[in-house]
């Protein structure tokens, strides 16, 4: 037996980003109305998830209306590094073969302290998510704007891509 070790070159599962991948990512961002929000829980120090209503702003950022009373709002105020998972399984076929997008984000808040910006965002949000009218005027609600710094797209089996913030600004 030989002492030589045979090494097999590793092949990256990440494909080069192409226009189709960018189009898929933008489509998921534009078409999603719910997302899973990942954040570091400020009280426990552990990762946590929450489901939120979401829309894509004209500027390309993802936006949600959140209550100051919620655990995720308190946590992202303390640590704005977040992630959003977009892409709901449609109930047809293998859900792991359906496109989904993870956005790595920095969150910031738009509050009523900036009334013009708040009202403009509120009008767009209510047009996209009409059911938010139920709580949109509650004083504890503000907007969380999630600015993507990078993204991971899984477009289905064997279709993995890494995207930049610039890729997502179309």
C-alpha positions in Angstrom: 0.0 0.0 0.0 1.3 3.5 -0.9 1.8 6.3 1.7 0.6 8.8 -0.9 -2.8 10.2 -0.2 -5.1 10.8 -3.2 -6.9 14.1 -3.0 -9.9 14.8 -5.0 -10.4 18.4 -6.0 -13.4 20.0 -4.3 -16.0 21.5 -6.6 -17.9 24.5 -5.3 -21.7 24.0 -5.4 -22.1 27.8 -6.0 -22.7 28.7 -9.6 -21.5 31.9 -11.1 -24.2 34.6 -10.7 -26.0 35.0 -14.0 -29.0 37.2 -15.2 -31.4 34.3 -14.5 -30.3 34.1 -10.9 -30.6 37.8 -10.4 -34.1 37.8 -12.0 -35.2 34.9 -9.7 -33.9 36.8 -6.6 -35.6 40.1 -7.6 -38.8 38.1 -8.4 -38.8 36.6 -4.9 -38.2 40.0 -3.3 -40.9 41.7 -5.3 -43.5 39.0 -4.9 -43.1 38.0 -1.3 -45.6 39.2 1.3 -44.3 37.2 4.2 -40.8 36.3 5.3 -39.1 34.5 8.1 -37.0 37.0 10.1 -33.8 35.6 11.8 -32.3 37.7 14.6 -30.3 37.3 17.7 -32.7 37.4 20.7 -31.5 40.2 23.0 -32.9 38.5 26.1 -31.6 35.0 25.6 -28.6 35.6 23.3 -29.8 32.7 21.1 -30.8 32.8 17.4 -34.6 33.2 16.9 -37.1 33.4 14.1 -40.3 35.3 13.5 -42.8 35.4 10.6 -43.4 38.9 9.4 -45.4 40.6 6.7 -43.1 42.2 4.1 -42.9 44.2 0.9 -40.2 45.6 -1.3 -39.8 49.3 -1.3 -39.2 51.4 -4.4 -35.6 51.7 -3.4 -35.3 47.9 -3.4 -35.1 47.3 0.4 -37.5 44.9 2.2 -39.8 46.6 4.6 -42.1 45.4 7.5 -44.3 47.2 9.9 -43.4 46.1 13.4 -44.5 46.7 17.0 -42.2 48.1 19.6 -43.7 45.5 21.9 -42.5 42.5 19.9 -39.4 40.5 20.9 -38.0 40.8 17.4 -38.2 44.6 17.3 -36.4 44.9 20.6 -33.8 42.5 19.4 -33.1 44.1 16.0 -32.9 47.5 17.7 -30.1 46.1 19.9 -28.4 44.2 17.0 -29.5 45.2 13.4 -27.7 42.2 11.8 -30.6 40.1 10.5 -31.6 37.7 7.8 -34.8 37.2 5.8 -35.9 34.0 4.2 -38.2 34.6 1.2 -40.0 32.0 -0.9 -43.0 30.0 0.2 -43.4 26.4 -1.0 -46.4 26.4 -3.3 -47.6 22.9 -2.4 -46.6 21.3 -5.7 -43.7 18.8 -5.9 -40.7 18.8 -3.6 -40.6 22.1 -1.6 -36.8 21.8 -1.4 -36.7 22.1 -5.2 -38.5 25.4 -5.1 -36.6 28.7 -5.2 -35.9 30.5 -1.9 -33.7 33.5 -1.1 -31.8 34.3 2.1 -31.1 38.0 2.5 -28.3 39.0 4.9 -29.5 42.4 6.1 -28.8 45.4 8.3 -32.1 46.7 9.8 -33.0 50.3 10.5 -36.2 51.9 11.7 -38.4 54.6 10.3 -40.6 56.1 13.0 -43.3 58.7 13.3 -40.5 61.2 14.2 -39.9 61.5 10.4 -43.5 62.1 9.4 -43.1 62.6 5.7 -40.9 59.5 5.2 -43.2 57.5 7.6 -46.4 58.5 5.7 -44.9 57.8 2.3 -43.8 54.4 3.4 -47.1 53.7 5.2 -49.0 54.5 2.0 -46.9 52.0 0.0 -47.1 49.4 2.7 -50.8 49.6 3.0 -51.2 49.3 -0.8 -49.1 46.1 -0.8 -50.5 44.7 2.5 -54.0 46.0 2.9 -54.7 43.9 6.1 -52.1 46.1 7.9 -54.8 48.8 8.1 -56.0 47.1 11.2 -52.8 48.2 13.2 -51.1 50.8 10.9 -52.2 53.7 13.1 -51.3 52.1 16.5 -48.6 54.4 18.0 -46.3 51.5 18.9 -45.8 50.5 15.2 -42.8 51.6 13.2 -41.2 50.4 10.0 -38.2 48.1 9.9 -36.2 48.6 6.7 -34.0 45.6 5.8 -31.1 46.7 3.7 -29.5 43.6 2.0 -25.8 43.4 2.2 -25.6 40.0 0.4 -27.8 37.1 -0.4 -27.9 33.3 -1.0 -30.2 32.0 -3.6 -31.2 28.4 -3.8 -33.1 28.2 -7.1 -33.8 24.5 -6.7 -31.6 21.4 -6.8 -28.1 22.2 -8.0 -28.9 25.9 -8.4 -27.0 27.8 -5.6 -25.8 31.3 -6.0 -24.2 34.1 -3.9 -25.5 37.5 -4.8 -24.2 41.0 -3.8 -26.2 44.0 -2.7 -25.6 45.4 -6.2 -27.2 42.4 -7.8 -30.4 43.0 -5.8 -30.9 46.7 -6.7 -32.6 46.1 -10.0 
